[in-house]
Amino acid sequence: MTGAALTLPLKRRRLLCACPALLAAPVLASCGGAARAVPREDEPRAATATAAPARCALVLSGGGLRGFAHLGVLRALQRLGLEPDLIVGSSIGAVIGGLYASGVRMDIVERLVLAPEMDPWSSLLVSPESRSAGLGAFLQATLMQRRIDDFPRRFAAVATARDSGEVRAFGGGDAACAILASAALPGALAPVTIGEREFVDGGLSQPLPVRVARAIGAERVIAVDVGFHPEVPAPSGRIGSVFHAGFLMARNLSVPDRALADWLIEPELPPVPEITLARRAALIDCGERAAMVWAPALRAALEPPLLATGTVR
């Protein structure tokens, strides 16, 4: 991996272990954050196309706990020596994609989310603001409060304007604030105020933001969709039916973006009732297997400089 790899000092690791809220089920249902104070000059800025287009973008969808599969895809891309030069994420995809784009080694991220100290269940009864504070502490610790402009690779977090439903991609300014905005599911986590507007979960407007990646200069796109798959039987229970309706809406929102991807990776995940925190290691493995299916095509199509030194083991 290029860029400065982040090794967390002991003090930061202890901070993370003291914030179980960051991996609460409501958090990962689509992560969100409180509207913390950010200096005006550091507020997230809209992502724009650059003079040099991104040769290949990696787009990571929303999808709640299913988002653990994104870690497996990133693990596979590292095995291939493939390093996309633009990362675009929505909701949990922005959380994981932002950590990767900032230079945090993925083995560190995996250890954090798999550690037994990260048992989140104690956070289920606290307020959205408190859960948001937990995720915010996690991001500030792991990102070291860096600006997106300082990331070793380009990154954009997709959020939704709370007042209009407008899609907004943040590609500069305060990284933690932008990621929190992308992840702020209404009712589960607090909205994030940027400028004079409030922003919420990017999955409400563009859960698989391939169009955003194209608009800011991506020539080719690897899209990872861990959202709902239509062949899954509809649940009969009241709560399950509500979630099923949300999955259907997100799936329909993703249709145009799925068609615009050059490579669409869809991890074969367990049935919805089996997608639990206890199975997060298995979900990561699902993502890795799905990405490795594409290994021959990706290696053939994406020549250096995207391919770093290294071989598939």
N, C-alpha and C positions, 0 to 999 in steps of 0.2 A: 504494500500500500504506500502510495506517495503521501507527502505532507507530514506534518509533525504528529506522531502518534502520541496520544495522551495516556500517561500512566498515572493513575489517581493516587495521590499521597494518602497516608493513613488517616489524616484528619478528614479528608473528603469522603473516604470510604465509610468512616463512622457516621458522617452526616447522612449519607445515603441510607445506611442501615437504620437510621433513626426516623426515616420517613416512609413508613409502610404504605402511606396513602398513595404514593406515586404509582403503585401497581394494583390499585383497587379495581375490582370488577367494573364499577361505573367508570373509572378512569380509562381503562382499556376498551370499554365499549365504544369510546371515541374520546381520546384524552383531551383535557381542557385545562384552563388556568385562570387564576385571579388576575384582575386588572392592576398590576403592580406599577408603581411610578417609574417611568423611563424618561430621561432627559429628552427634550424636544429634538435635539440634534441626533439622538440615538434611536428614535422611533423607527420601527420597520418601514422600509420603502418598497414601492412596487417593483417587481422584477421586470426587466426590460431586455430586449435582444441586444447582444454585444456585436462589435465589429467582426469578431471571429466567431462563427457559429459553433455550437457544440456538436461535435461529430456524433456522439452517442449519449443519449440521456437514459437514466434509469428512473422509471416512474413507479412509485409505491402507493398502492391504494389504501383506503380505510378498510376497516373490517373487524375492529375489536380484538378479542383474544386471538382470532385467526391471524392477526398481524405478526404473531411470533414467527410465522412462516417466512416473513421478510428476512429475518436473521439468517435462515437457512439459505435463501437465495443469495444473500451477500456472501455467505461462507463459500458457496459454490463458485461465485464469480472470482473470489480471491484464489480459489484452487486453480481456476482457469488462467489466472494472471490478468484478468480483465478489469479495468478501472474506468467506468464511465466518467466523462468530464462534466456532467450535469446531473444532479439528483433533484427530482421533484416529488414531493409527498403530500398526501392529504390525510389528516387525522393521525391515526397510529403510524401511517406511512411517513408522515412528517417527523414524528418523534424519532423513529428508528433511522430514517434517512438523514435527519439533521445530525444525529450523533455520528453517523458514518461520514457525512460530508465535512464535519468539523475536524475530523482527524482522530476520533476515538477509535481505538482498535476494537474490532468486532468481538474478539475473544473476551475483552473486558466487559463489553455490553452483555454478552451471553452470561458471564459469571454473575453480573449484577441481577439479571432477571431470573436466574436459576437458583440464587442463593436462598437457603431456608429462612434467613433473617427477613426476607422480603414478603413473608406471609401478609397479605393485605386485608384479611377479613376484619380486623379490628377497625378499619376505616369506613365500613359500610354504613354506620349510623351517624357519621359526621356530616357537616354541611358541605355543599358544593365548593364554597370558598376554602374550606379546610382541605378538601381533597385537591383542589387546585394548588394550594400552597405547597402540598407535598410534591406534586409534579414539578412545580416551579423550583423548589429547592433542589430536586434531582437535576433538572436542566442547568440551573446555575452552577451546580457543583461540577457536573461532567463537561459542560461546555466552557467552564471557567469564565462565564459571562462574556464570551467573545461575540463580536459582531459578525454577521454573515459575510461581510466584505473581507474578513480576515481568514475565512475558511480556505483550506488548500484546494478545494474544488467548488464549483458553482452549486448553489442550492436555492431552491424556492419552496416555501411552505404555502399551501393553498388554504384559504379561509373563506368564510361567507359573511358578507355584510348583514348584520342582524336586521337592519331596517328595510332593506330592499331585496335581499337574497342574491345580490351581485357576487360574482366570483372575484376574488382578489388574491393575487400571488405576491408574496413578499420575498424579495430577493436581496435585501440589503438592510442594514441597521441591526438592532438588537435581536440576536438569534433566539434567545429563550422566549422573548415576547412574541415573536412571529410564530414559533412552534406552538406556544400555548394558544394563540388565536386559532391556529389550524385545528387544534384538538378540543376546543371548548364546546362539548355537546350540551345544548340547553337542558337545564333541569338536573344534569349530573355534575357539571362544572361551570364555573362562573365565566361570563363573557369577558373578552379582553378589549379594553379601550385603546384605540390607536388614533391619534389625532382627535377629531371630534366624533368619531363613530365607534360603535361596538361591533366586534367580530366574533363569530362562533364557528363551530366545526365545519371544515372544508368538505366533509362528506355530504353535507346538506345541499351542496350545489354542484360539486364535481369530485365524486369519490375516487375516480381513476383519472387524474389530471393530465392525460396525454395531450389534449388541446393546448393546455398551458405550456407544456414542454415545447410543442411545435411553435407556439407564438413567440417564445423567447429564444428561438434559434436552434432547436434540436433538429439535426438532419436525420438521425435514426433514433428509434425509441424501443427500449426493452421495457415492457409494462408487466407489472406483477399484480394480478387481481386476486385478492384473497376474500372477496366479498361473497355474497350469497349466490348459489348456483340453482337454477330453476328446477333441476331434477329432484331436489330435496323435497320430500313429502311435507305438506303443510301440517303444522302441529294442531292438535285439537283443543288444548288448554287455552284459557283466556290470556295469560301472560305470554305464552308462546305465540299466540295468534297476533298479538300486538307487535312483537319483535319480527315476526314473519312479514307483516305488512311493511315494516321499515326496510327489511332486506329487499323486498320486491321493488320498492321505490328507488333504493340505491342501485339495484341492478339495472333498472330502466335508465337511470341517469348515466350509467356507464356505457351504454350501447354505442354512442358515437365515438367515444374514446377507444373502445376495444377495436373498432374498425380501423383506427388510425395508427395503431401500433405495428411496428415491423415484426416484433416478436412478442407474443402474449404468453406469459407463464401463469398457469393456473394450478397451484398445488392441489393435489387430491387430499382433502382434509377429512377428518372423521365426521360423522353425523353431528348435527348441532348439539344434542344433549351430551356428547362426549367431548366437546371443546371446553375444557376446564383448565384452570391454572395448574392442576396436578399433571396435566398432559403437555405442558409447554415445551418440554424437551422433544416430545414426539412431533409437535407442530413444527418446530425448527427443522427436524429431519425431513418432514414432508416438503418443506420449501426447498431444501437442498436437493432432494431427489428430482423434483420437478424442474429445477434449473439445469441439472446435469443432463436431462433429456435433450436440451437444446445445445449442449456443448459442441458437437461437431459443426452445427450451423453457425453458431456464434464465432467460433474460432476461424471458420472459413471466411466469414463476411467481415470481421473486424480485425484488420491487420494492425501492426504497430503504427502509431505509438500507443494505441489503446491497450495493447497487450504488454504487460510488464514481464520481466524475466521470471521464469518459473514454469513448471509443468504440472499437468494434471496427475495427481497421485492415485 
